[in-house]
């Protein structure tokens, strides 16, 4: 296993763009939706067990599966395409590029993404149109403000300090905690 890792690191240093592109294709296919779905599920389990203190007997497995489905079919594909598009829209590196990417991420994607996420969660939870609208009125602004406490700093550091091939890993680590919050917010009655 260590030999495979060393070989991969050599390829990254010799052919960074080609290696990243090839890795991204495979990685996005396996990990993009798969890992994001899994992380949404992990976030929901932590939310139910740690935040909501439901206990294993009261754990809502159907809810966890719904959250994983959102990760597989919405979060994974949307974020995978978004980060690729962001790199094409704002090429290069440096502080100015990092600020531009972070602003696009937080001003363009985030508000729409959160609204869609809460709506999809509402639909999967069987809420009526009126209930979904009420939930959006009640929870959307709070979720957006909470997002702005966390993600701008994470994304600035990510776009400025973290090499491209490690950025998704950084986002995924922070996403575990963010998914706990989103699961709690999306399923709060």
C-alpha positions as CSV (number, residue, x, y, z in Angstrom):
1,X,0.0,0.0,0.0
2,X,2.8,2.4,0.9
3,X,4.4,1.6,-2.5
4,X,1.2,2.6,-4.3
5,X,1.1,5.9,-2.4
6,X,4.8,6.7,-3.2
7,X,4.1,5.9,-6.9
8,X,1.1,8.2,-6.9
9,X,3.1,11.0,-5.2
10,X,5.8,10.6,-7.9
11,X,3.2,10.8,-10.7
12,X,1.7,13.9,-9.0
13,X,5.1,15.6,-8.9
14,X,6.1,14.7,-12.4
15,X,2.7,15.1,-14.2
16,X,0.5,17.0,-11.7
17,X,-2.2,18.0,-14.2
18,X,-2.6,14.7,-16.0
19,X,-2.5,12.7,-12.7
20,X,-5.0,15.0,-11.1
21,X,-7.3,14.8,-14.1
22,X,-7.1,11.0,-14.2
23,X,-7.6,10.8,-10.4
24,X,-10.5,13.2,-10.5
25,X,-12.4,11.1,-13.1
26,X,-12.1,8.0,-11.0
27,X,-12.2,9.8,-7.7
28,X,-15.3,11.8,-8.7
29,X,-17.1,8.7,-9.9
30,X,-16.3,6.7,-6.8
31,X,-15.9,9.3,-4.2
32,X,-17.7,12.3,-5.5
33,X,-21.2,11.0,-4.9
34,X,-20.2,7.9,-3.0
35,X,-18.1,9.7,-0.3
36,X,-20.4,12.6,-0.1
37,X,-23.3,10.3,0.4
38,X,-21.4,8.4,3.0
39,X,-20.4,11.6,4.8
40,X,-24.0,12.8,4.8
41,X,-24.9,9.5,6.4
42,X,-22.1,9.8,9.0
43,X,-23.3,13.4,9.7
44,X,-26.8,12.1,10.3
45,X,-25.7,9.3,12.6
46,X,-23.7,11.8,14.7
47,X,-26.6,14.2,14.7
48,X,-29.0,11.6,15.9
49,X,-26.7,10.0,18.4
50,X,-24.6,13.0,19.8
51,X,-26.7,16.1,19.2
52,X,-30.2,14.7,19.5
53,X,-29.2,11.9,21.9
54,X,-31.7,9.4,20.4
55,X,-29.8,6.3,21.4
56,X,-29.4,3.3,19.2
57,X,-32.9,1.9,19.8
58,X,-34.5,5.1,18.6
59,X,-32.1,5.8,15.7
60,X,-34.0,6.6,12.5
61,X,-32.3,4.4,9.9
62,X,-34.7,5.7,7.2
63,X,-33.7,9.2,7.9
64,X,-30.0,8.3,7.6
65,X,-30.7,6.6,4.3
66,X,-32.5,9.7,3.1
67,X,-29.6,11.9,4.1
68,X,-27.2,9.6,2.3
69,X,-29.4,9.7,-0.8
70,X,-29.2,13.5,-0.8
71,X,-25.4,13.2,-0.6
72,X,-25.3,10.6,-3.5
73,X,-27.7,12.2,-5.8
74,X,-27.6,16.0,-5.0
75,X,-24.6,17.1,-3.0
76,X,-22.0,14.8,-4.8
77,X,-22.9,15.7,-8.4
78,X,-23.5,19.4,-7.7
79,X,-20.3,20.0,-5.7
80,X,-18.2,17.9,-8.1
81,X,-19.3,20.0,-11.1
82,X,-19.1,23.2,-9.1
83,X,-15.4,22.9,-8.0
84,X,-14.4,21.9,-11.6
85,X,-16.3,24.9,-13.0
86,X,-14.8,27.2,-10.3
87,X,-11.3,26.2,-11.3
88,X,-12.1,27.0,-15.0
89,X,-13.9,30.3,-14.2
90,X,-11.1,31.6,-12.0
91,X,-7.8,30.0,-13.1
92,X,-4.5,30.5,-11.3
93,X,-3.4,30.8,-7.7
94,X,-2.6,33.5,-5.2
95,X,-4.6,35.6,-2.8
96,X,-6.7,37.4,-5.3
97,X,-7.7,34.1,-7.0
98,X,-8.5,32.6,-3.6
99,X,-10.8,35.6,-2.7
100,X,-12.6,35.4,-6.0
101,X,-13.2,31.7,-5.7
102,X,-14.4,32.0,-2.1
103,X,-16.7,34.8,-3.0
104,X,-18.2,32.9,-6.0
105,X,-18.6,29.9,-3.8
106,X,-20.3,31.7,-1.0
107,X,-22.3,34.3,-3.0
108,X,-23.4,32.2,-6.0
109,X,-23.5,28.6,-5.0
110,X,-24.2,28.6,-1.3
111,X,-27.5,30.4,-1.1
112,X,-29.0,28.3,-3.9
113,X,-27.4,25.1,-2.7
114,X,-28.8,25.5,0.9
115,X,-32.3,26.3,-0.4
116,X,-32.3,23.3,-2.7
117,X,-30.9,21.1,0.1
118,X,-33.6,22.1,2.6
119,X,-36.3,21.7,-0.1
120,X,-35.1,18.2,-1.1
121,X,-34.9,17.1,2.6
122,X,-38.4,18.4,3.1
123,X,-39.7,16.5,0.1
124,X,-38.0,13.3,1.2
125,X,-39.5,13.8,4.7
126,X,-42.9,13.9,3.2
127,X,-43.6,17.6,3.9
128,X,-46.3,19.4,1.9
129,X,-45.5,22.5,-0.2
130,X,-46.8,24.7,2.6
131,X,-44.7,22.9,5.2
132,X,-41.6,23.2,3.0
133,X,-42.2,26.9,2.5
134,X,-42.7,27.3,6.3
135,X,-39.5,25.4,7.0
136,X,-37.5,27.5,4.5
137,X,-38.9,30.7,6.1
138,X,-37.9,29.4,9.5
139,X,-34.6,27.7,8.9
140,X,-33.0,29.0,5.7
141,X,-31.6,32.3,7.0
142,X,-30.2,30.6,10.1
143,X,-28.5,27.9,8.0
144,X,-27.1,30.5,5.6
145,X,-25.7,32.6,8.5
146,X,-24.2,29.5,10.1
147,X,-22.6,28.6,6.8
148,X,-21.0,32.1,6.6
149,X,-19.4,31.5,10.1
150,X,-17.7,28.4,8.8
151,X,-17.2,28.1,5.1
152,X,-15.6,31.4,3.9
153,X,-12.6,30.9,6.2
154,X,-12.3,27.2,5.3
155,X,-12.6,28.0,1.6
156,X,-10.1,30.9,1.7
157,X,-7.5,28.7,3.4
158,X,-8.4,25.9,1.0
159,X,-8.1,27.9,-2.1
160,X,-5.0,29.8,-1.0
161,X,-2.8,27.3,1.0
162,X,-3.9,23.8,0.0
163,X,-2.6,22.2,-3.2
164,X,-5.4,21.5,-5.6
165,X,-5.2,17.7,-5.2
166,X,-5.8,17.9,-1.4
167,X,-8.6,20.5,-1.5
168,X,-11.5,18.1,-1.7
169,X,-10.1,16.2,1.3
170,X,-10.0,19.4,3.4
171,X,-13.6,20.1,2.4
172,X,-14.7,16.6,3.3
173,X,-13.2,16.8,6.8
174,X,-15.0,20.0,7.6
175,X,-18.1,18.6,5.8
176,X,-18.5,15.9,8.4
177,X,-19.2,18.6,11.0
178,X,-21.3,20.6,8.6
179,X,-23.3,17.6,7.7
180,X,-24.2,17.0,11.4
181,X,-25.6,20.5,11.5
182,X,-27.4,20.2,8.2
183,X,-29.0,16.9,9.2
184,X,-30.1,18.4,12.5
185,X,-31.5,21.5,10.7
186,X,-33.2,19.6,7.9
187,X,-34.9,17.1,10.3
188,X,-35.8,19.5,13.1
189,X,-39.5,19.6,13.6
